[in-house]
Amino acid sequence: MARGIWAADAVNTVSPMHAEELRTGGYAVGLTKAIQTRKEPLEGTLNGLDESLYDPTVDKDFTQTFSAANLDRREANKKALQEKCGFAPNLEVPLLGVVSRLIEEQGMELLEKALPGAI
């Protein structure tokens, strides 16, 4: 891995913060020297959404569009998603979605501690 880092034209990671953490050695897991001695920069691409594609005021994939001015309209989306996932529609029950690797480094243990019995 170290030789690949040294030889690469560019090295990119999941966010600017993660790139900085790798540079300072906190998370480089034995690769600190390889990362710190690179002549080319180590970049981080910020995670995020394209707000022009994922705009809840016009998104046709929603059952009901909504905005900050009418957040109560989200209830129709929650019910539709619960039904699609095979759950009984219930606005009182929290509905959580996580897009992540289910490993400790991603903070999954924090979710388990915050919501005992949820996972």
LUMKOLTI-259222 format. One record per residue: residue in one letter; y, x, z of N, C-alpha, C in turn. Coordinates in pm, whole numbers, padded with zeros to 5 digits, always signed. Each point is the difference from the previous one (the first is absolute). Layout:
// LUMKOLTI-259222
aYXZYXZYXZ/...
END
This chain:
// LUMKOLTI-259222
m-00118+00083+00000+00118-00083+00000+00125+00089+00000/a+00000+00105+00080+00116+00088+00007+00031+00063-00136/r-00103+00043-00070+00022+00060-00133+00058-00102-00098/g-00046-00123+00010+00055-00106-00085+00147-00023+00030/i+00037+00002+00126+00141-00017+00039+00083+00114-00053/w-00049+00124+00013+00074+00118-00049+00015-00003-00152/a-00105-00043-00070-00001+00008-00147+00067-00119-00068/a+00020-00109+00071+00052-00122-00061+00145+00017-00046/d+00031-00065-00112+00139-00004-00046+00085-00086+00092/a-00060-00101+00057+00071-00090+00091-00099-00056+00101/v+00049-00027+00119-00081-00063+00104+00080-00119+00051/n-00066-00115+00006+00065-00122+00042-00083-00066+00110/t+00066-00067+00091-00069-00071+00106+00059-00140+00013/v-00044-00076+00099+00028-00143+00006+00142-00039+00040/s+00079+00092+00056+00136-00035+00038+00078+00129+00030/p+00133-00006-00006+00081+00116+00038-00028+00045+00143/m-00020-00095+00092-00029+00035+00139-00133+00074+00011/h-00101-00045-00073-00130+00068+00004+00012+00141-00059/a+00078+00016-00105+00021+00133-00058+00063+00092+00104/e+00097-00050+00074+00065+00081+00104-00098+00033+00112/e-00082-00095+00038-00101+00025+00104-00097+00109-00045/l-00038-00001-00126-00089+00103-00053+00069+00136-00001/r+00128+00003-00037+00075+00127-00003+00010+00064+00138/t+00015-00083+00103+00018+00053+00135-00132+00032+00069/g-00110-00035-00063-00130+00041+00051-00068-00098+00092/g+00065-00109+00035-00060-00094+00093-00122-00071-00053/y-00004-00026-00131-00110-00078-00056-00069+00071-00115/a+00021+00127-00017-00055+00071-00116-00147+00037+00016/v-00057-00016+00115-00142+00019+00028-00055+00126-00068/g+00051+00116+00039-00048+00127-00054+00065+00041-00130/l+00090-00079-00054+00063+00032-00128+00148+00034+00015/t+00044+00021+00123+00142+00027+00026+00049+00119-00080/k-00073+00111+00002+00043+00121-00071+00011-00027-00150/a-00098-00070-00057+00002-00030-00143+00122-00084-00036/i+00030-00096+00082+00114-00088-00027+00132+00073+00020/q+00010+00078+00106+00126+00067+00032+00031+00116-00094/t-00100+00056-00068+00025+00113-00089+00011-00041-00147/r-00004-00127-00029+00018-00046-00139+00140+00032-00048/k+00011+00043-00126+00132+00021-00060+00056-00131-00054/e-00088-00084-00052+00043-00130-00050+00009-00097+00118/p+00083-00099-00012+00017-00091+00114-00119-00091+00023/l-00010-00043+00122-00094-00104+00040+00083-00127+00009/e-00035-00100-00077+00078-00124-00005-00076-00114+00067/g+00073-00101+00039-00059-00122+00053+00060-00119-00071/t-00086-00087-00049+00046-00121-00068+00001-00113+00101/l+00115-00058+00019+00015-00104+00100-00081-00124-00036/n-00080-00045+00097-00074-00125-00019+00100-00115-00003/g-00029-00101-00074+00087-00115+00000-00033-00097-00111/l+00080-00103-00010-00020-00105-00098+00109+00004-00105/d-00034-00038-00119+00099-00020-00105+00058-00140+00023/e+00120-00006+00054+00058-00128+00038+00028-00091-00120/s+00007+00057-00120+00019-00086-00117-00130-00070-00039/l-00115+00061+00033-00129-00062-00028-00048-00090+00114/y+00033+00037+00123-00048-00071+00118+00118-00063+00073/d+00060-00099-00062+00115-00069+00055-00045-00141+00039/p-00003-00032+00130-00053-00130+00041+00084-00119-00046/t+00120+00025-00050+00082-00112-00048-00042-00046-00139/v-00075+00083-00073-00041-00036-00137-00146+00028-00031/d-00076+00053+00096-00138+00041-00023-00089-00121-00030/k-00052-00004-00121-00082-00114-00044-00140-00002+00065/d-00039+00110+00066-00130+00003+00066+00002-00072+00135/f+00118-00029+00052+00010-00074+00126-00017-00149-00026/t-00056-00069+00095-00006-00145-00006+00143-00055+00007/q+00081+00058+00087+00138-00044+00020+00090+00124+00008/t+00102+00008-00086+00096+00109+00011+00087-00022+00123/f+00060+00110+00049+00084-00010+00119+00099+00116+00002/s+00095-00011+00091+00098+00106+00021+00032+00005+00149/a+00087+00091+00039+00041+00010+00140+00068-00129+00046/a+00058-00073-00093+00070-00124+00034-00095-00116+00026/n-00125+00009-00048-00095-00111+00020-00140+00052+00031/l-00011+00077+00108-00128+00060+00038-00107-00103+00033/d+00038-00121+00037-00098-00102+00032-00089-00033-00120/r+00045+00032-00120-00079-00026-00121-00123+00090-00008/r-00002+00107+00080-00116+00090+00000-00125-00068+00054/e+00017-00107+00077-00115-00069+00058-00100-00046-00106/a+00051-00046-00113-00088-00044-00109-00083+00117-00052/n+00058+00118-00005-00073+00120-00045-00109+00039+00100/k+00033-00009+00129-00098+00034+00102-00120-00095-00008/k+00028-00129-00011-00109-00098-00010-00085+00026-00124/a+00064+00025-00113-00073+00025-00124-00087+00125+00011/l+00052+00105+00063-00077+00124+00016-00117-00021+00095/q+00025-00072+00109-00110-00029+00093-00112-00076-00073/e+00036-00098-00079-00100-00077-00074-00075+00088-00100/k+00075+00083-00072-00062+00087-00100-00100+00097+00065/c+00030+00043+00123-00088+00094+00071-00111-00071+00077/g-00004-00134-00008-00106-00074+00068+00029-00032+00145/f+00125+00016+00042+00039-00032+00138+00055-00143+00005/a-00012-00063+00114+00062-00130+00020+00152+00020+00008/p+00078-00072-00077+00146+00016+00006+00052-00030+00141/n+00072+00094+00056+00053-00015+00134+00122+00091+00014/l+00116-00061+00009+00124+00078+00010+00016+00071+00134/e-00077-00041+00100+00010+00060+00134-00080+00130+00013/v-00091+00024-00093-00085+00118+00006+00065+00113-00079/p+00011+00120+00060+00057+00112-00076-00088+00035-00120/l+00064+00036-00108-00071+00043-00120+00050+00139-00033/l-00088+00098+00010+00037+00139-00020-00065+00055-00126/g+00074+00081-00072-00055+00070-00115+00031+00148+00014/v-00098+00083-00024+00018+00145+00011-00055+00065-00126/v+00080+00085-00061-00045+00079-00113+00001+00144+00048/s-00116+00052+00033-00008+00133+00060-00144+00046+00002/r-00015+00131+00016-00133+00051+00031-00024-00027+00148/l-00115-00046+00036-00029-00037+00139-00045+00122+00079/i+00096+00091+00019-00027+00124+00075+00107+00018+00107/e-00032+00081+00099+00091+00019+00113+00136+00053-00043/e+00004+00090-00098+00127+00058-00043+00096-00105-00057/q-00052-00114-00040+00084-00106-00055+00048-00097+00109/g-00040+00021+00123+00048-00081+00111-00078-00127+00026/m-00120-00011-00054-00077-00123+00019-00031-00024+00148/e-00015+00106+00078-00030-00019+00141+00117-00065+00072/l+00122+00017-00051+00117-00066+00061-00007-00151-00020/l-00044-00043-00117-00016-00142-00027-00106-00060+00091/e-00108+00072+00017-00108-00049+00086+00047-00013+00144/k+00081+00095+00048+00051-00007+00137+00103-00112+00015/a+00081-00020-00102+00104-00102+00007-00058-00141-00010/l-00111-00014-00071-00062-00132-00022-00148+00005+00036/p-00032+00010+00129-00141+00009+00039-00080-00118-00056/g-00116+00032-00054-00087-00103-00055+00033-00040-00143/a+00108+00053-00055+00039-00037-00137-00081+00073-00104/i-00050+00119+00034-00079+00076-00096-00134+00035+00060/
END
